[in-house]
Amino acid sequence: MNLNIENNNTKLNNSFSKELKKSIEKAPRFSIDRFEGEFAICENKETNEMINIHCSLIPENSKEGDILKLENGVYVIDKITTNTEQDEIKCMVNSLFRKKN
């Protein structure tokens, strides 16, 4: 879902939009490190703390490296952050190989 929360004209809406954006950005994000049995072992992206999330609580198509976020009490894959992080990792790996040549 794409929310355009920055293009409001009234002060009330603008203030609400800023608070909503802050709240969305503060939502904890978790990187799936690996799966062990019925649990996804995840790293809290803010605190680096490792937590276990039961696989029944995450989307079925979740895989290692996906970034999860809580939306209304439900874990969902944050596709934008996942893609951004994967692109950054690809760039780092590519730059490592370029330096060695």
N, CA, C and O of each residue as an XYZ file, in Angstrom:
404
protein
N       0.843     -1.167      0.000
C       0.000      0.000      0.000
C       0.891      1.234      0.000
O       1.801      1.350      0.820
N       0.633      2.129     -0.897
C       1.412      3.354     -1.004
C       0.595      4.512     -0.449
O      -0.484      4.814     -0.959
N       1.098      5.153      0.581
C       0.408      6.304      1.153
C       1.151      7.567      0.785
O       2.356      7.680      1.010
N       0.438      8.506      0.225
C       1.043      9.801     -0.034
C       0.673     10.687      1.144
O      -0.376     11.332      1.154
N       1.558     10.704      2.137
C       1.222     11.409      3.372
C       1.928     12.750      3.478
O       1.862     13.404      4.519
N       2.593     13.159      2.430
C       3.332     14.415      2.505
C       2.684     15.556      1.717
O       3.124     16.698      1.842
N       1.674     15.290      0.927
C       1.113     16.317      0.060
C      -0.231     16.838      0.554
O      -1.145     17.024     -0.250
N      -0.371     17.074      1.837
C      -1.590     17.631      2.397
C      -1.410     19.131      2.570
O      -0.317     19.603      2.885
N      -2.506     19.887      2.359
C      -2.400     21.341      2.385
C      -2.730     21.966      3.735
O      -2.198     23.029      4.054
N      -3.578     21.351      4.526
C      -3.965     21.990      5.779
C      -2.971     21.669      6.874
O      -2.304     20.634      6.847
N      -2.883     22.571      7.840
C      -1.950     22.374      8.952
C      -2.307     21.132      9.758
O      -1.421     20.382     10.169
N      -3.602     20.909      9.986
C      -4.026     19.745     10.756
C      -3.606     18.470     10.041
O      -3.009     17.587     10.657
N      -3.904     18.360      8.768
C      -3.540     17.170      8.010
C      -2.027     17.030      7.921
O      -1.501     15.920      8.005
N      -1.326     18.142      7.751
C       0.120     18.095      7.649
C       0.729     17.593      8.956
O       1.658     16.786      8.939
N       0.217     18.060     10.071
C       0.708     17.620     11.373
C       0.431     16.137     11.564
O       1.304     15.390     12.006
N      -0.781     15.712     11.233
C      -1.141     14.297     11.339
C      -0.253     13.454     10.430
O       0.202     12.379     10.821
N      -0.009     13.942      9.220
C       0.822     13.211      8.264
C       2.228     13.013      8.789
O       2.806     11.936      8.644
N       2.785     14.060      9.403
C       4.134     13.953      9.954
C       4.184     12.928     11.078
O       5.117     12.127     11.153
N       3.181     12.952     11.951
C       3.143     11.988     13.056
C       2.955     10.567     12.534
O       3.571      9.630     13.043
N       2.107     10.403     11.521
C       1.891      9.087     10.932
C       3.172      8.567     10.301
O       3.522      7.399     10.473
N       3.871      9.424      9.575
C       5.130      9.022      8.941
C       6.146      8.600     10.001
O       6.829      7.590      9.831
N       6.256      9.364     11.098
C       7.181      9.011     12.180
C       6.825      7.649     12.761
O       7.700      6.820     13.010
N       5.537      7.428     12.973
C       5.086      6.165     13.549
C       5.409      4.995     12.631
O       5.844      3.942     13.098
N       5.202      5.167     11.339
C       5.487      4.110     10.372
C       6.977      3.826     10.348
O       7.386      2.665     10.316
N       7.793      4.872     10.362
C       9.238      4.700     10.301
C       9.783      4.062     11.578
O      10.825      3.408     11.541
N       9.089      4.242     12.715
C       9.550      3.689     13.974
C       9.141      2.231     14.156
O       9.641      1.561     15.059
N       8.247      1.734     13.319
C       7.784      0.352     13.465
C       8.987     -0.576     13.418
O       9.818     -0.475     12.515
N       9.084     -1.482     14.388
C      10.253     -2.371     14.407
C      10.312     -3.242     13.155
O       9.291     -3.702     12.643
N      11.514     -3.447     12.691
C      11.740     -4.286     11.520
C      12.667     -5.421     11.928
O      13.568     -5.238     12.746
N      12.440     -6.578     11.360
C      13.191     -7.773     11.699
C      13.692     -8.434     10.431
O      12.931     -8.636      9.484
N      14.962     -8.769     10.413
C      15.562     -9.463      9.280
C      15.575    -10.957      9.594
O      16.053    -11.371     10.650
N      15.041    -11.771      8.663
C      15.057    -13.218      8.877
C      16.473    -13.717      8.617
O      16.969    -13.654      7.492
N      17.105    -14.206      9.656
C      18.461    -14.722      9.558
C      18.458    -16.171      9.070
O      19.232    -16.548      8.190
N      17.565    -16.978      9.665
C      17.505    -18.392      9.298
C      16.227    -18.991      9.884
O      15.512    -18.352     10.656
N      15.967    -20.225      9.494
C      14.850    -20.972     10.044
C      15.391    -22.151     10.833
O      16.305    -22.846     10.387
N      14.826    -22.366     11.995
C      15.174    -23.524     12.825
C      13.877    -24.145     13.301
O      13.183    -23.590     14.153
N      13.554    -25.315     12.736
C      12.304    -25.978     13.097
C      11.113    -25.110     12.763
O      10.930    -24.708     11.613
N      10.310    -24.822     13.759
C       9.083    -24.041     13.556
C       9.282    -22.547     13.789
O       8.311    -21.798     13.894
N      10.542    -22.114     13.869
C      10.813    -20.714     14.177
C      11.673    -20.043     13.116
O      12.564    -20.654     12.526
N      11.377    -18.769     12.894
C      12.251    -17.906     12.103
C      13.121    -17.174     13.117
O      12.609    -16.502     14.013
N      14.429    -17.303     12.975
C      15.361    -16.601     13.857
C      15.614    -15.250     13.196
O      16.150    -15.179     12.091
N      15.225    -14.190     13.881
C      15.232    -12.864     13.280
C      16.058    -11.882     14.102
O      16.175    -12.001     15.322
N      16.625    -10.915     13.397
C      17.389     -9.863     14.052
C      16.574     -8.580     14.040
O      16.105     -8.141     12.990
N      16.410     -7.985     15.206
C      15.774     -6.677     15.302
C      16.732     -5.676     14.666
O      17.860     -5.523     15.135
N      16.304     -4.994     13.608
C      17.187     -4.107     12.855
C      17.630     -2.897     13.658
O      18.640     -2.277     13.325
N      16.904     -2.551     14.699
C      17.257     -1.392     15.509
C      18.222     -1.749     16.633
O      19.186     -1.027     16.889
N      17.953     -2.878     17.304
C      18.717     -3.232     18.502
C      19.728     -4.347     18.256
O      20.566     -4.619     19.116
N      19.661     -4.997     17.095
C      20.489     -6.157     16.757
C      20.200     -7.368     17.637
O      20.943     -8.349     17.599
N      19.132     -7.312     18.430
C      18.737     -8.435     19.276
C      18.121     -9.533     18.407
O      17.342     -9.252     17.496
N      18.477    -10.774     18.697
C      17.924    -11.916     17.971
C      16.664    -12.384     18.694
O      16.645    -12.523     19.917
N      15.613    -12.621     17.913
C      14.368    -13.125     18.487
C      13.870    -14.292     17.646
O      14.209    -14.423     16.470
N      13.060    -15.134     18.272
C      12.437    -16.252     17.580
C      10.984    -15.906     17.312
O      10.248    -15.545     18.230
N      10.571    -16.014     16.064
C       9.185    -15.767     15.698
C       8.638    -17.067     15.126
O       9.203    -17.623     14.184
N       7.546    -17.547     15.692
C       6.958    -18.795     15.219
C       6.543    -18.630     13.753
O       5.973    -17.609     13.367
N       6.836    -19.639     12.961
C       6.561    -19.570     11.512
C       5.085    -19.347     11.203
O       4.747    -18.819     10.144
N       4.213    -19.742     12.109
C       2.779    -19.522     11.881
C       2.410    -18.042     11.933
O       1.321    -17.657     11.506
N       3.320    -17.204     12.459
C       3.038    -15.771     12.603
C       3.586    -14.930     11.446
O       3.332    -13.727     11.382
N       4.327    -15.550     10.543
C       4.907    -14.796      9.424
C       4.316    -15.312      8.115
O       3.792    -16.426      8.074
N       4.393    -14.514      7.039
C       3.846    -14.961      5.758
C       4.496    -16.268      5.290
O       5.693    -16.480      5.483
N       3.691    -17.140      4.674
C       4.171    -18.445      4.209
C       5.343    -18.336      3.244
O       6.221    -19.200      3.240
N       5.370    -17.301      2.435
C       6.421    -17.162      1.412
C       7.679    -16.469      1.944
O       8.553    -16.100      1.160
N       7.784    -16.289      3.261
C       8.962    -15.647      3.853
C      10.198    -16.500      3.630
O      10.139    -17.730      3.628
N      11.327    -15.810      3.441
C      12.591    -16.528      3.242
C      13.712    -15.770      3.942
O      13.544    -14.625      4.359
N      14.857    -16.432      4.060
C      16.012    -15.797      4.688
C      16.338    -14.497      3.957
O      16.322    -14.436      2.727
N      16.631    -13.470      4.734
C      16.963    -12.170      4.156
C      15.782    -11.228      4.060
O      15.970    -10.021      3.909
N      14.563    -11.752      4.144
C      13.392    -10.873      4.099
C      13.341    -10.002      5.336
O      13.777    -10.408      6.413
N      12.805     -8.799      5.176
C      12.612     -7.880      6.290
C      11.130     -7.904      6.643
O      10.270     -7.670      5.794
N      10.849     -8.189      7.904
C       9.471     -8.221      8.392
C       9.197     -6.953      9.190
O      10.085     -6.389      9.829
N       7.945     -6.525      9.134
C       7.512     -5.424      9.992
C       6.142     -5.774     10.542
O       5.412     -6.582      9.970
N       5.811     -5.159     11.650
C       4.501     -5.368     12.259
C       3.531     -4.322     11.740
O       3.780     -3.121     11.845
N       2.429     -4.784     11.184
C       1.357     -3.881     10.755
C       0.073     -4.361     11.403
O      -0.402     -5.458     11.110
N      -0.483     -3.557     12.271
C      -1.714     -3.910     12.972
C      -1.598     -5.256     13.674
O      -2.539     -6.050     13.671
N      -0.433     -5.510     14.279
C      -0.226     -6.733     15.031
C       0.078     -7.965     14.202
O       0.121     -9.075     14.733
N       0.291     -7.782     12.890
C       0.567     -8.901     11.993
C       1.909     -8.663     11.304
O       2.182     -7.559     10.833
N       2.744     -9.702     11.248
C       4.016     -9.588     10.538
C       3.766     -9.650      9.041
O       3.067    -10.537      8.550
N       4.347     -8.693      8.320
C       4.273     -8.671      6.854
C       5.687     -8.441      6.322
O       6.547     -7.896      7.015
N       5.906     -8.865      5.089
C       7.204     -8.639      4.463
C       7.263     -7.198      3.990
O       6.384     -6.742      3.259
N       8.293     -6.485      4.404
C       8.532     -5.120      3.937
C       9.331     -5.236      2.642
O      10.560     -5.291      2.657
N       8.612     -5.273      1.525
C       9.245     -5.529      0.227
C      10.225     -4.430     -0.164
O      11.276     -4.713     -0.739
N       9.897     -3.200      0.138
C      10.775     -2.087     -0.238
C      12.100     -2.185      0.504
O      13.164     -2.092     -0.108
N      12.042     -2.372      1.827
C      13.267     -2.475      2.612
C      14.048     -3.729      2.244
O      15.276     -3.692      2.167
N      13.350     -4.840      2.015
C      14.014     -6.078      1.610
C      14.772     -5.867      0.311
O      15.943     -6.233      0.210
N      14.115     -5.279     -0.688
C      14.768     -5.036     -1.981
C      15.940     -4.076     -1.847
O      16.984     -4.280     -2.465
N      15.775     -3.033     -1.046
C      16.850     -2.054     -0.840
C      18.066     -2.724     -0.218
O      19.192     -2.508     -0.666
N      17.845     -3.537      0.814
C      18.969     -4.208      1.475
C      19.639     -5.210      0.540
O      20.865     -5.317      0.529
N      18.852     -5.943     -0.242
C      19.437     -6.898     -1.181
C      20.279     -6.176     -2.230
O      21.353     -6.653     -2.598
N      19.800     -5.031     -2.712
C      20.569     -4.241     -3.687
C      21.877     -3.735     -3.076
O      22.917     -3.752     -3.735
N      21.828     -3.283     -1.814
C      23.040     -2.805     -1.141
C      24.062     -3.934     -0.989
O      25.259     -3.727     -1.186
N      23.578     -5.128     -0.638
C      24.479     -6.270     -0.480
C      25.104     -6.630     -1.823
O      26.301     -6.909     -1.889
N      24.314     -6.628     -2.890
C      24.848     -6.923     -4.229
C      25.930     -5.919     -4.611
O      26.964     -6.296     -5.162
N      25.695     -4.650     -4.320
C      26.680     -3.612     -4.641
C      27.969     -3.819     -3.856
O      29.060     -3.659     -4.404
N      27.854     -4.177     -2.570
C      29.046     -4.410     -1.760
C      29.835     -5.605     -2.289
O      31.061     -5.546     -2.387
N      29.137     -6.685     -2.629
C      29.810     -7.875     -3.151
C      30.483     -7.542     -4.477
O      31.633     -7.920     -4.702
N      29.777     -6.841     -5.353
C      30.353     -6.458     -6.648
C      31.584     -5.576     -6.479
O      32.564     -5.735     -7.206
N      31.540     -4.650     -5.526
C      32.692     -3.770     -5.325
C      33.877     -4.551     -4.754
O      35.026     -4.220     -5.047
N      33.620     -5.565     -3.956
C      34.708     -6.401     -3.435
C      35.414     -7.136     -4.565
O      36.643     -7.200     -4.603
N      34.635     -7.685     -5.480
C      35.226     -8.425     -6.584
C      35.951     -7.505     -7.556
O      36.968     -7.894     -8.131
N      35.449     -6.300     -7.746
C      36.100     -5.325     -8.625
C      37.458     -4.921     -8.077
O      38.401     -4.744     -8.848
N      37.580     -4.770     -6.763
C      38.841     -4.352     -6.145
C      39.917     -5.409     -6.273
O      41.102     -5.086     -6.353
N      39.511     -6.679     -6.295
C      40.486     -7.751     -6.357
C      41.045     -7.932     -7.770
O      42.127     -8.496     -7.935
N      40.337     -7.472     -8.769
C      40.787     -7.647    -10.160
C      41.791     -6.617    -10.573
O      42.261     -6.634    -11.711
